[in-house]
Amino acid sequence: MQNVIDSFFNLQVLTEVYPLLLKGIRLTALLTVVAIPLAAALGLLLAVLHSLPNRFLRGLLVTYIDALRAVPPLVLLVFIYFGLPFLGVRFDAFTAVVLALVLNGSSFFGEIFRAGLESVPKGQDEAARSTGLTGTQTMINVIIPQGVRNVLPDLITNVLELAKQTSLASVVGLQELLRNAQIAQGLTYNPTPLVAAALVYFLLLWPFVRLVSRLQRQPVFVK
């Protein structure tokens, strides 16, 4: 048992490397805070545009969403950071990671929001317009709130996935949580930093996992 503790739960090692882990946590949090709202906003915009009666626009949106959903975020990140410079387009590492996460995440958010908007009965739109609301006012005040509520578990699940994908930042040299844990392991020759990183991810994301489970057991749908 003592060997297990010394190898995986060594407090002395953790004390030595915790500043490095804290630095990684800050970058991971920053990536999450920046990328997720942008991806969600773009996804919502895609869903709203998809609801417009324009077949050509819908075709473009479907192509965009399907293409980005089919490309792994790691491949997308590598293309943005290492491939685009050959075309004269360069991004710093942080921007490249955010862009990759936003593009990939927005495609999934877009499909989730689209399903939510389409789940709202047509009568809601007609009733809102009969009160004098414009199409835009109806979408913002009536359709979107109900649609989001209908797909809330799926939205939270996608938020969790995007948060976990921030670990891809290490591919382009950013020292997020997982990367710094790997560096700390190399410095101490002990896997305790990796265990600590895993526990941090668990503590940060587990409440959202429980929330999703609760919402899935008690879904709220507009009748």
Backbone as CSV, one residue per row, in Angstrom:
resi,resn,N_x,N_y,N_z,CA_x,CA_y,CA_z,C_x,C_y,C_z
1,MET,0.826,-1.214,0.000,0.000,0.000,0.000,0.862,1.266,0.000
2,GLN,1.964,1.225,0.784,2.838,2.387,0.850,3.465,2.686,-0.508
3,ASN,3.760,1.622,-1.264,4.318,1.832,-2.597,3.324,2.539,-3.515
4,VAL,2.044,2.170,-3.382,1.002,2.810,-4.183,0.889,4.284,-3.831
5,ILE,0.909,4.579,-2.537,0.812,5.967,-2.093,2.008,6.777,-2.578
6,ASP,3.200,6.211,-2.443,4.404,6.924,-2.868,4.422,7.165,-4.375
7,SER,3.819,6.243,-5.135,3.864,6.341,-6.590,2.770,7.234,-7.161
8,PHE,1.576,7.187,-6.579,0.430,7.870,-7.185,-0.166,8.994,-6.331
9,PHE,0.106,9.010,-5.047,-0.483,10.014,-4.155,0.587,10.608,-3.243
10,ASN,1.707,10.950,-3.827,2.849,11.447,-3.075,2.681,12.941,-2.798
11,LEU,2.390,13.283,-1.556,2.144,14.677,-1.193,3.392,15.538,-1.320
12,GLN,4.551,14.947,-1.095,5.788,15.710,-1.233,6.008,16.131,-2.681
13,VAL,5.747,15.206,-3.608,5.870,15.523,-5.029,4.846,16.585,-5.418
14,LEU,3.619,16.431,-4.922,2.558,17.379,-5.248,2.900,18.773,-4.737
15,THR,3.511,18.842,-3.563,3.915,20.135,-3.000,4.965,20.816,-3.880
16,GLU,5.835,20.018,-4.476,6.903,20.559,-5.311,6.385,21.101,-6.641
17,VAL,5.369,20.450,-7.183,4.943,20.802,-8.554,3.618,21.543,-8.615
18,TYR,2.987,21.827,-7.487,1.653,22.420,-7.553,1.629,23.785,-8.246
19,PRO,2.699,24.614,-8.171,2.649,25.871,-8.943,2.527,25.617,-10.448
20,LEU,3.179,24.575,-10.927,3.088,24.236,-12.343,1.679,23.774,-12.697
21,LEU,1.082,23.005,-11.814,-0.287,22.539,-12.052,-1.276,23.707,-12.007
22,LEU,-1.077,24.632,-11.082,-1.961,25.803,-11.000,-1.893,26.636,-12.277
23,LYS,-0.697,26.761,-12.829,-0.546,27.485,-14.087,-1.333,26.803,-15.199
24,GLY,-1.273,25.476,-15.212,-2.031,24.725,-16.213,-3.530,24.856,-16.022
25,ILE,-3.974,24.864,-14.769,-5.403,25.022,-14.480,-5.903,26.366,-14.979
26,ARG,-5.103,27.408,-14.771,-5.514,28.746,-15.220,-5.674,28.803,-16.736
27,LEU,-4.743,28.200,-17.463,-4.850,28.225,-18.917,-6.024,27.388,-19.397
28,THR,-6.233,26.228,-18.773,-7.381,25.384,-19.125,-8.686,26.131,-18.876
29,ALA,-8.774,26.816,-17.743,-9.985,27.593,-17.430,-10.185,28.714,-18.433
30,LEU,-9.093,29.378,-18.821,-9.196,30.474,-19.780,-9.679,29.974,-21.137
31,LEU,-9.126,28.866,-21.599,-9.570,28.284,-22.868,-11.052,27.926,-22.807
32,THR,-11.470,27.365,-21.684,-12.866,26.953,-21.521,-13.803,28.163,-21.529
33,VAL,-13.423,29.190,-20.775,-14.272,30.374,-20.654,-14.394,31.120,-21.980
34,VAL,-13.333,31.104,-22.775,-13.359,31.810,-24.055,-14.052,30.985,-25.134
35,ALA,-13.704,29.712,-25.250,-14.164,28.901,-26.378,-15.634,28.499,-26.279
36,ILE,-16.089,28.119,-25.104,-17.448,27.590,-24.985,-18.522,28.636,-25.302
37,PRO,-18.465,29.850,-24.734,-19.492,30.841,-25.106,-19.484,31.183,-26.595
38,LEU,-18.293,31.281,-27.188,-18.214,31.588,-28.616,-18.806,30.462,-29.452
39,ALA,-18.489,29.218,-29.090,-19.026,28.068,-29.826,-20.542,27.987,-29.685
40,ALA,-21.045,28.244,-28.474,-22.489,28.188,-28.254,-23.200,29.300,-29.023
41,ALA,-22.629,30.499,-29.004,-23.248,31.625,-29.722,-23.277,31.364,-31.228
42,LEU,-22.163,30.853,-31.770,-22.123,30.548,-33.202,-23.088,29.417,-33.538
43,GLY,-23.166,28.424,-32.665,-24.097,27.322,-32.890,-25.541,27.785,-32.897
44,LEU,-25.883,28.688,-31.977,-27.241,29.231,-31.939,-27.534,30.030,-33.206
45,LEU,-26.559,30.805,-33.656,-26.742,31.561,-34.897,-26.983,30.623,-36.080
46,LEU,-26.238,29.530,-36.145,-26.424,28.552,-37.219,-27.832,27.969,-37.182
47,ALA,-28.316,27.663,-35.968,-29.653,27.082,-35.829,-30.733,28.061,-36.250
48,VAL,-30.566,29.324,-35.870,-31.557,30.347,-36.243,-31.562,30.543,-37.759
49,LEU,-30.380,30.614,-38.356,-30.301,30.776,-39.811,-30.904,29.580,-40.535
50,HIS,-30.744,28.401,-39.944,-31.309,27.192,-40.553,-32.830,27.233,-40.574
51,SER,-33.425,27.978,-39.652,-34.885,28.050,-39.590,-35.471,28.978,-40.646
52,LEU,-34.604,29.747,-41.320,-35.092,30.660,-42.353,-35.491,29.884,-43.607
53,PRO,-36.508,30.350,-44.319,-36.995,29.638,-45.512,-36.127,29.904,-46.744
54,ASN,-34.864,29.480,-46.673,-33.937,29.666,-47.785,-33.187,28.360,-48.002
55,ARG,-33.534,27.653,-49.062,-32.970,26.328,-49.286,-31.467,26.380,-49.555
56,PHE,-31.010,27.408,-50.256,-29.580,27.520,-50.542,-28.787,27.730,-49.252
57,LEU,-29.296,28.624,-48.399,-28.633,28.876,-47.120,-28.628,27.626,-46.255
58,ARG,-29.734,26.929,-46.236,-29.791,25.694,-45.465,-28.770,24.677,-45.966
59,GLY,-28.631,24.591,-47.291,-27.651,23.669,-47.850,-26.236,24.000,-47.408
60,LEU,-25.903,25.294,-47.402,-24.577,25.712,-46.947,-24.361,25.379,-45.473
61,LEU,-25.390,25.625,-44.675,-25.273,25.359,-43.240,-25.127,23.872,-42.957
62,VAL,-25.877,23.049,-43.665,-25.777,21.599,-43.487,-24.385,21.112,-43.873
63,THR,-23.856,21.652,-44.968,-22.506,21.279,-45.397,-21.470,21.668,-44.355
64,TYR,-21.591,22.890,-43.832,-20.673,23.370,-42.803,-20.726,22.479,-41.564
65,ILE,-21.935,22.213,-41.089,-22.096,21.432,-39.861,-21.614,20.005,-40.052
66,ASP,-22.010,19.369,-41.145,-21.612,17.980,-41.372,-20.104,17.846,-41.540
67,ALA,-19.497,18.801,-42.247,-18.050,18.736,-42.482,-17.281,18.860,-41.172
68,LEU,-17.664,19.812,-40.343,-16.935,20.027,-39.094,-17.212,18.932,-38.070
69,ARG,-18.390,18.361,-38.108,-18.675,17.246,-37.196,-17.892,16.005,-37.595
70,ALA,-17.554,15.884,-38.873,-16.844,14.705,-39.363,-15.333,14.799,-39.134
71,VAL,-14.824,16.018,-38.928,-13.382,16.206,-38.750,-13.046,16.203,-37.257
72,PRO,-12.143,15.314,-36.812,-11.745,15.318,-35.400,-11.141,16.667,-35.022
73,PRO,-11.424,17.163,-33.827,-10.888,18.474,-33.421,-9.365,18.526,-33.444
74,LEU,-8.703,17.396,-33.179,-7.245,17.373,-33.231,-6.745,17.639,-34.650
75,VAL,-7.379,17.000,-35.637,-7.006,17.216,-37.030,-7.262,18.672,-37.422
76,LEU,-8.377,19.213,-36.966,-8.713,20.606,-37.266,-7.677,21.552,-36.673
77,LEU,-7.256,21.279,-35.448,-6.251,22.115,-34.795,-4.915,22.051,-35.531
78,VAL,-4.500,20.860,-35.905,-3.240,20.699,-36.626,-3.289,21.442,-37.959
79,PHE,-4.441,21.377,-38.638,-4.576,22.070,-39.920,-4.489,23.583,-39.729
80,ILE,-5.166,24.094,-38.707,-5.185,25.544,-38.480,-3.803,26.059,-38.096
81,TYR,-3.128,25.342,-37.203,-1.859,25.839,-36.670,-0.667,25.540,-37.573
82,PHE,-0.656,24.339,-38.159,0.494,23.938,-38.965,0.240,24.010,-40.468
83,GLY,-1.028,23.936,-40.885,-1.335,23.915,-42.307,-1.579,25.284,-42.908
84,LEU,-2.363,26.107,-42.234,-2.708,27.422,-42.785,-1.505,28.328,-43.030
85,PRO,-0.408,28.237,-42.244,0.755,29.073,-42.554,1.286,28.896,-43.977
86,PHE,1.073,27.729,-44.582,1.502,27.518,-45.960,0.674,28.363,-46.926
87,LEU,-0.502,28.814,-46.457,-1.341,29.693,-47.274,-1.183,31.150,-46.865
88,GLY,-0.241,31.395,-45.972,0.001,32.758,-45.531,-0.866,33.209,-44.380
89,VAL,-1.603,32.287,-43.768,-2.483,32.612,-42.635,-1.880,32.018,-41.371
90,ARG,-1.542,32.857,-40.426,-0.895,32.388,-39.205,-1.677,32.836,-37.967
91,PHE,-1.787,31.932,-37.025,-2.415,32.232,-35.740,-1.454,31.837,-34.632
92,ASP,-1.477,32.580,-33.538,-0.707,32.133,-32.381,-1.378,30.901,-31.793
93,ALA,-0.676,30.205,-30.920,-1.156,28.917,-30.417,-2.506,29.029,-29.715
94,PHE,-2.657,30.052,-28.871,-3.907,30.207,-28.132,-5.076,30.438,-29.086
95,THR,-4.902,31.333,-30.045,-5.969,31.622,-31.005,-6.312,30.396,-31.832
96,ALA,-5.291,29.636,-32.225,-5.530,28.428,-33.025,-6.367,27.412,-32.253
97,VAL,-6.062,27.244,-30.979,-6.827,26.287,-30.161,-8.268,26.760,-30.010
98,VAL,-8.441,28.038,-29.694,-9.800,28.574,-29.543,-10.580,28.432,-30.837
99,LEU,-9.956,28.744,-31.961,-10.629,28.656,-33.251,-11.039,27.221,-33.554
100,ALA,-10.149,26.273,-33.291,-10.478,24.874,-33.543,-11.636,24.406,-32.659
101,LEU,-11.601,24.784,-31.393,-12.665,24.390,-30.477,-13.992,25.041,-30.851
102,VAL,-13.935,26.314,-31.241,-15.164,27.027,-31.597,-15.779,26.442,-32.863
103,LEU,-14.979,26.200,-33.880,-15.503,25.647,-35.130,-16.096,24.264,-34.916
104,ASN,-15.349,23.410,-34.233,-15.858,22.057,-33.990,-17.062,22.082,-33.056
105,GLY,-16.958,22.838,-31.974,-18.048,22.880,-31.007,-19.311,23.498,-31.564
106,SER,-19.172,24.521,-32.399,-20.353,25.189,-32.952,-21.160,24.255,-33.848
107,SER,-20.486,23.315,-34.514,-21.214,22.382,-35.376,-22.140,21.486,-34.552
108,PHE,-21.670,21.067,-33.389,-22.504,20.239,-32.517,-23.566,21.086,-31.810
109,PHE,-23.166,22.261,-31.345,-24.143,23.165,-30.737,-25.237,23.514,-31.745
110,GLY,-24.839,23.726,-32.997,-25.814,24.080,-34.023,-26.882,23.016,-34.200
111,GLU,-26.463,21.755,-34.237,-27.432,20.667,-34.390,-28.326,20.540,-33.167
112,ILE,-27.743,20.734,-31.988,-28.538,20.639,-30.763,-29.564,21.769,-30.704
113,PHE,-29.118,22.990,-30.971,-30.043,24.124,-30.969,-31.118,23.964,-32.046
114,ARG,-30.724,23.468,-33.221,-31.701,23.273,-34.297,-32.797,22.308,-33.855
115,ALA,-32.400,21.207,-33.217,-33.392,20.249,-32.722,-34.296,20.902,-31.682
116,GLY,-33.697,21.752,-30.833,-34.498,22.424,-29.819,-35.500,23.389,-30.423
117,LEU,-35.067,24.181,-31.405,-35.981,25.139,-32.037,-37.103,24.426,-32.779
118,GLU,-36.764,23.323,-33.435,-37.783,22.587,-34.183,-38.753,21.845,-33.270
119,SER,-38.361,21.660,-31.993,-39.253,20.967,-31.057,-40.364,21.869,-30.529
120,VAL,-40.209,23.171,-30.717,-41.236,24.119,-30.245,-42.421,24.075,-31.209
121,PRO,-43.626,23.824,-30.717,-44.802,23.745,-31.594,-45.001,25.009,-32.423
122,LYS,-45.449,24.838,-33.643,-45.687,25.972,-34.537,-46.709,26.943,-33.960
123,GLY,-47.601,26.413,-33.146,-48.620,27.268,-32.544,-48.028,28.355,-31.666
124,GLN,-46.854,28.093,-31.084,-46.202,29.110,-30.255,-45.825,30.327,-31.098
125,ASP,-45.308,30.052,-32.295,-44.940,31.150,-33.195,-46.176,31.937,-33.620
126,GLU,-47.228,31.221,-33.967,-48.444,31.885,-34.427,-49.079,32.706,-33.309
127,ALA,-49.075,32.143,-32.091,-49.662,32.859,-30.959,-48.872,34.127,-30.648
128,ALA,-47.542,34.028,-30.715,-46.715,35.201,-30.427,-46.923,36.292,-31.465
129,ARG,-46.997,35.902,-32.730,-47.193,36.893,-33.789,-48.574,37.556,-33.695
130,SER,-49.545,36.797,-33.197,-50.890,37.358,-33.075,-50.963,38.452,-32.025
131,THR,-49.969,38.469,-31.126,-49.934,39.524,-30.104,-49.212,40.767,-30.598
132,GLY,-48.693,40.706,-31.830,-48.023,41.869,-32.399,-46.519,41.789,-32.407
133,LEU,-45.943,40.673,-31.949,-44.497,40.528,-31.970,-44.008,40.300,-33.400
134,THR,-42.844,40.838,-33.722,-42.246,40.596,-35.029,-41.601,39.211,-35.046
135,GLY,-41.145,38.795,-36.222,-40.494,37.498,-36.321,-39.256,37.407,-35.443
136,THR,-38.460,38.480,-35.436,-37.249,38.495,-34.614,-37.590,38.473,-33.134
137,GLN,-38.572,39.253,-32.737,-38.981,39.270,-31.328,-39.532,37.922,-30.901
138,THR,-40.273,37.293,-31.774,-40.816,35.967,-31.469,-39.704,34.945,-31.280
139,MET,-38.701,34.991,-32.159,-37.585,34.055,-32.060,-36.821,34.250,-30.758
140,ILE,-36.537,35.521,-30.414,-35.724,35.805,-29.232,-36.482,35.557,-27.932
141,ASN,-37.738,35.967,-27.882,-38.482,35.935,-26.619,-39.320,34.679,-26.402
142,VAL,-39.633,33.962,-27.478,-40.530,32.812,-27.345,-39.868,31.501,-27.789
143,ILE,-39.384,31.457,-29.021,-38.895,30.194,-29.585,-37.579,29.750,-28.952
144,ILE,-36.602,30.657,-28.912,-35.286,30.271,-28.389,-35.337,29.822,-26.925
145,PRO,-35.998,30.562,-26.019,-36.031,30.096,-24.622,-36.644,28.713,-24.463
146,GLN,-37.742,28.445,-25.174,-38.370,27.127,-25.068,-37.506,26.049,-25.713
147,GLY,-36.914,26.385,-26.873,-36.075,25.405,-27.552,-34.858,25.027,-26.746
148,VAL,-34.212,26.012,-26.137,-33.038,25.747,-25.307,-33.408,24.883,-24.120
149,ARG,-34.551,25.171,-23.533,-34.990,24.400,-22.373,-35.218,22.929,-22.742
150,ASN,-35.684,22.688,-23.941,-35.976,21.321,-24.371,-34.721,20.481,-24.577
151,VAL,-33.605,21.123,-24.895,-32.387,20.368,-25.193,-31.276,20.676,-24.189
152,LEU,-31.630,21.154,-23.013,-30.641,21.549,-22.026,-29.663,20.426,-21.657
153,PRO,-30.114,19.183,-21.452,-29.139,18.119,-21.142,-28.099,17.939,-22.234
154,ASP,-28.517,17.980,-23.488,-27.568,17.822,-24.593,-26.597,18.997,-24.659
155,LEU,-27.079,20.188,-24.368,-26.206,21.364,-24.372,-25.127,21.243,-23.302
156,ILE,-25.513,20.824,-22.116,-24.546,20.681,-21.030,-23.539,19.584,-21.360
157,THR,-24.011,18.504,-21.973,-23.103,17.436,-22.382,-22.064,17.945,-23.367
158,ASN,-22.486,18.774,-24.295,-21.540,19.319,-25.261,-20.556,20.281,-24.602
159,VAL,-21.020,21.023,-23.614,-20.119,21.885,-22.848,-19.026,21.044,-22.184
160,LEU,-19.414,19.911,-21.613,-18.444,19.018,-20.976,-17.419,18.517,-21.986
161,GLU,-17.897,18.129,-23.160,-16.983,17.623,-24.187,-15.984,18.695,-24.605
162,LEU,-16.456,19.912,-24.790,-15.550,21.000,-25.167,-14.533,21.292,-24.060
163,ALA,-14.979,21.239,-22.824,-14.068,21.479,-21.711,-12.953,20.439,-21.696
164,LYS,-13.305,19.193,-21.968,-12.287,18.135,-21.995,-11.354,18.275,-23.194
165,GLN,-11.861,18.814,-24.288,-11.033,18.960,-25.485,-9.981,20.049,-25.356
166,THR,-10.038,20.848,-24.302,-8.991,21.856,-24.100,-7.629,21.207,-23.913
167,SER,-7.612,19.925,-23.551,-6.338,19.215,-23.387,-5.580,19.103,-24.707
168,LEU,-6.273,19.315,-25.841,-5.607,19.271,-27.143,-4.624,20.413,-27.315
169,ALA,-4.718,21.421,-26.464,-3.838,22.579,-26.586,-2.369,22.200,-26.463
170,SER,-2.088,21.094,-25.794,-0.693,20.670,-25.622,-0.037,20.337,-26.957
171,VAL,-0.844,20.012,-27.966,-0.303,19.660,-29.285,0.448,20.826,-29.906
172,VAL,0.016,22.046,-29.622,0.670,23.226,-30.193,1.520,23.950,-29.152
173,GLY,1.866,23.250,-28.086,2.817,23.787,-27.117,2.240,24.579,-25.971
174,LEU,0.938,24.710,-25.887,0.353,25.440,-24.763,0.400,24.581,-23.501
175,GLN,0.782,25.191,-22.407,0.935,24.446,-21.163,-0.357,24.477,-20.357
176,GLU,-1.356,23.751,-20.864,-2.600,23.614,-20.103,-2.398,22.540,-19.033
177,LEU,-3.457,22.174,-18.352,-3.352,21.305,-17.182,-2.667,19.978,-17.481
178,LEU,-3.115,19.269,-18.514,-2.550,17.954,-18.804,-1.085,18.060,-19.210
179,ARG,-0.764,19.060,-20.050,0.623,19.237,-20.481,1.534,19.517,-19.301
180,ASN,1.119,20.390,-18.403,1.944,20.701,-17.239,2.061,19.519,-16.301
181,ALA,1.030,18.708,-16.220,1.111,17.491,-15.408,2.143,16.528,-15.996
182,GLN,2.196,16.441,-17.320,3.197,15.596,-17.969,4.606,16.135,-17.726
183,ILE,4.757,17.461,-17.800,6.056,18.066,-17.515,6.474,17.788,-16.074
184,ALA,5.528,17.942,-15.154,5.812,17.691,-13.739,6.195,16.227,-13.508
185,GLN,5.537,15.331,-14.199,5.893,13.920,-14.068,7.326,13.683,-14.530
186,GLY,7.694,14.333,-15.647,9.058,14.177,-16.146,10.099,14.741,-15.197
187,LEU,9.743,15.812,-14.494,10.686,16.422,-13.564,10.850,15.602,-12.289
188,THR,9.791,14.950,-11.863,9.816,14.231,-10.579,9.930,12.720,-10.735
189,TYR,9.789,12.233,-11.961,9.787,10.785,-12.213,8.744,10.084,-11.353
190,ASN,7.588,10.747,-11.245,6.511,10.214,-10.407,5.178,10.573,-11.066
191,PRO,4.234,9.608,-11.158,2.947,9.877,-11.813,1.943,10.648,-10.975
192,THR,2.314,11.060,-9.782,1.383,11.800,-8.931,0.805,13.036,-9.612
193,PRO,1.587,13.828,-10.349,1.000,15.001,-11.028,-0.113,14.626,-12.008
194,LEU,0.035,13.504,-12.710,-1.012,13.071,-13.628,-2.273,12.677,-12.870
195,VAL,-2.096,12.011,-11.747,-3.249,11.662,-10.912,-3.935,12.929,-10.414
196,ALA,-3.139,13.912,-10.018,-3.700,15.177,-9.536,-4.478,15.876,-10.643
197,ALA,-3.942,15.856,-11.862,-4.647,16.481,-12.990,-5.974,15.782,-13.250
198,ALA,-5.964,14.458,-13.183,-7.196,13.706,-13.391,-8.230,14.050,-12.323
199,LEU,-7.785,14.209,-11.087,-8.704,14.567,-10.003,-9.267,15.976,-10.194
200,VAL,-8.443,16.887,-10.702,-8.920,18.248,-10.959,-10.015,18.227,-12.012
201,TYR,-9.780,17.509,-13.123,-10.808,17.386,-14.156,-12.084,16.802,-13.567
202,PHE,-11.928,15.783,-12.742,-13.094,15.124,-12.147,-13.872,16.086,-11.259
203,LEU,-13.168,16.802,-10.397,-13.844,17.719,-9.472,-14.525,18.867,-10.199
204,LEU,-13.932,19.318,-11.299,-14.519,20.418,-12.049,-15.735,19.994,-12.865
205,LEU,-15.687,18.790,-13.430,-16.718,18.372,-14.376,-17.787,17.470,-13.773
206,TRP,-17.478,16.815,-12.661,-18.448,15.873,-12.088,-19.790,16.523,-11.737
207,PRO,-19.823,17.733,-11.150,-21.137,18.349,-10.872,-21.993,18.511,-12.126
208,PHE,-21.356,18.828,-13.257,-22.117,18.978,-14.500,-22.607,17.624,-15.016
209,VAL,-21.808,16.583,-14.792,-22.235,15.235,-15.176,-23.473,14.831,-14.383
210,ARG,-23.473,15.121,-13.094,-24.629,14.799,-12.256,-25.843,15.621,-12.680
211,LEU,-25.611,16.886,-13.060,-26.715,17.725,-13.511,-27.336,17.162,-14.785
212,VAL,-26.497,16.714,-15.709,-27.011,16.113,-16.945,-27.835,14.876,-16.631
213,SER,-27.325,14.032,-15.743,-28.053,12.814,-15.376,-29.407,13.145,-14.770
214,ARG,-29.450,14.169,-13.943,-30.714,14.560,-13.314,-31.693,15.103,-14.345
215,LEU,-31.198,15.923,-15.267,-32.060,16.482,-16.299,-32.571,15.405,-17.245
216,GLN,-31.750,14.403,-17.515,-32.174,13.325,-18.400,-33.233,12.447,-17.752
217,ARG,-33.175,12.335,-16.419,-34.207,11.565,-15.725,-35.507,12.344,-15.612
218,GLN,-35.369,13.675,-15.579,-36.553,14.520,-15.459,-36.550,15.567,-16.563
219,PRO,-36.712,15.129,-17.806,-36.686,16.086,-18.926,-37.849,17.042,-18.877
220,VAL,-37.586,18.255,-19.336,-38.639,19.281,-19.369,-38.901,19.615,-20.816
221,PHE,-40.073,19.255,-21.324,-40.424,19.543,-22.705,-41.662,20.422,-22.736
222,VAL,-41.633,21.336,-23.679,-42.799,22.197,-23.855,-43.900,21.410,-24.543
223,LYS,-45.061,21.405,-23.977,-46.200,20.663,-24.547,-46.944,21.541,-25.517
